[in-house]
């Protein structure tokens, strides 16, 4: 239980995930968080490139989501919850189930 308490207490000192911030439309905060995580200034080229890469990934994710689930894009709370659920269920769609069934055991049996 000691590691759980250490991890639980330490999580308050970590910055927010840059990808999560970008998903929430908080781009400037994502850049600052990325800068803090990389221990580089926000103007550094590597930080800017990674920020743009995250931004492109988030835009791609939103486009795919809008294409697959156009009825759930209204932005209200109930459609956001339903969108989250159907996004998780997408792992088991016809074209993805093999990847899911191979990927989950691979991650489970990895050793470090």
C-alpha positions as CSV (number, residue, x, y, z in Angstrom):
1,X,0.0,0.0,0.0
2,X,3.0,2.3,0.5
3,X,3.6,2.8,-3.3
4,X,-0.1,3.6,-3.8
5,X,0.0,6.4,-1.2
6,X,3.2,7.8,-2.6
7,X,1.8,7.7,-6.1
8,X,-1.5,9.2,-5.0
9,X,0.2,12.1,-3.1
10,X,2.7,12.7,-5.9
11,X,0.1,13.1,-8.6
12,X,-0.8,16.5,-7.3
13,X,2.7,17.8,-8.2
14,X,2.6,16.6,-11.8
15,X,1.5,19.0,-14.6
16,X,-1.6,18.3,-16.7
17,X,-1.1,16.2,-19.8
18,X,-0.4,18.4,-22.8
19,X,-2.6,16.1,-25.0
20,X,-5.5,16.4,-22.5
21,X,-5.2,20.1,-22.4
22,X,-5.2,20.3,-26.2
23,X,-8.3,18.1,-26.3
24,X,-10.0,20.6,-24.0
25,X,-9.0,23.6,-26.2
26,X,-6.3,24.9,-23.9
27,X,-3.5,25.1,-26.4
28,X,-1.3,27.7,-24.5
29,X,-1.5,25.7,-21.3
30,X,-0.6,22.6,-23.3
31,X,2.5,24.4,-24.5
32,X,3.5,25.5,-21.0
33,X,2.9,22.0,-19.6
34,X,5.0,20.5,-22.4
35,X,7.7,23.0,-21.7
36,X,7.7,22.0,-18.0
37,X,7.7,18.3,-18.8
38,X,10.6,18.6,-21.2
39,X,12.5,21.1,-19.0
40,X,13.0,23.4,-22.0
41,X,11.8,26.9,-22.7
42,X,8.4,27.2,-24.5
43,X,10.2,28.8,-27.5
44,X,12.5,25.9,-28.1
45,X,12.1,24.3,-31.5
46,X,11.7,20.8,-30.2
47,X,8.9,21.8,-27.8
48,X,7.2,23.7,-30.6
49,X,7.4,20.7,-33.0
50,X,6.0,18.4,-30.3
51,X,3.2,20.9,-29.6
52,X,2.3,21.0,-33.3
53,X,2.4,17.2,-33.4
54,X,0.0,16.9,-30.5
55,X,-2.2,19.5,-32.0
56,X,-2.3,17.6,-35.3
57,X,-3.1,14.3,-33.5
58,X,-5.9,15.9,-31.6
59,X,-7.4,17.5,-34.8
60,X,-7.1,14.1,-36.5
61,X,-8.9,12.4,-33.6
62,X,-11.7,15.0,-33.7
63,X,-12.1,14.5,-37.4
64,X,-12.3,10.8,-37.2
65,X,-14.8,11.0,-34.3
66,X,-17.0,13.4,-36.2
67,X,-16.9,11.1,-39.3
68,X,-17.7,7.9,-37.3
69,X,-20.3,9.4,-34.9
70,X,-21.8,12.6,-36.4
71,X,-24.9,12.5,-34.2
72,X,-22.8,12.8,-31.0
73,X,-21.0,16.0,-31.9
74,X,-23.4,18.5,-30.2
75,X,-21.1,19.1,-27.3
76,X,-23.6,18.7,-24.5
77,X,-22.8,16.5,-21.5
78,X,-25.0,13.5,-22.4
79,X,-23.6,13.3,-26.0
80,X,-20.1,13.7,-24.6
81,X,-20.6,10.7,-22.3
82,X,-22.2,8.6,-25.1
83,X,-19.4,9.6,-27.4
84,X,-16.8,8.4,-24.9
85,X,-18.6,5.1,-24.5
86,X,-19.0,4.4,-28.2
87,X,-15.3,5.4,-28.7
88,X,-14.3,2.6,-26.3
89,X,-16.7,0.2,-28.1
90,X,-15.0,1.1,-31.4
91,X,-12.1,-1.1,-30.3
92,X,-14.3,-4.1,-30.9
93,X,-15.7,-3.1,-34.3
94,X,-15.3,-5.4,-37.3
95,X,-12.1,-3.9,-38.6
96,X,-10.4,-3.4,-35.2
97,X,-11.2,-6.5,-33.1
98,X,-8.1,-8.4,-34.2
99,X,-5.8,-5.6,-33.3
100,X,-7.5,-5.3,-29.9
101,X,-7.2,-9.0,-29.2
102,X,-3.5,-9.0,-30.1
103,X,-2.6,-5.7,-28.5
104,X,-4.2,-6.2,-25.1
105,X,-2.3,-9.5,-24.3
106,X,0.9,-8.0,-25.7
107,X,0.7,-5.1,-23.2
108,X,-0.4,-7.4,-20.4
109,X,2.6,-9.8,-20.8
110,X,5.3,-7.2,-21.3
111,X,8.1,-7.1,-18.7
112,X,10.3,-4.3,-17.8
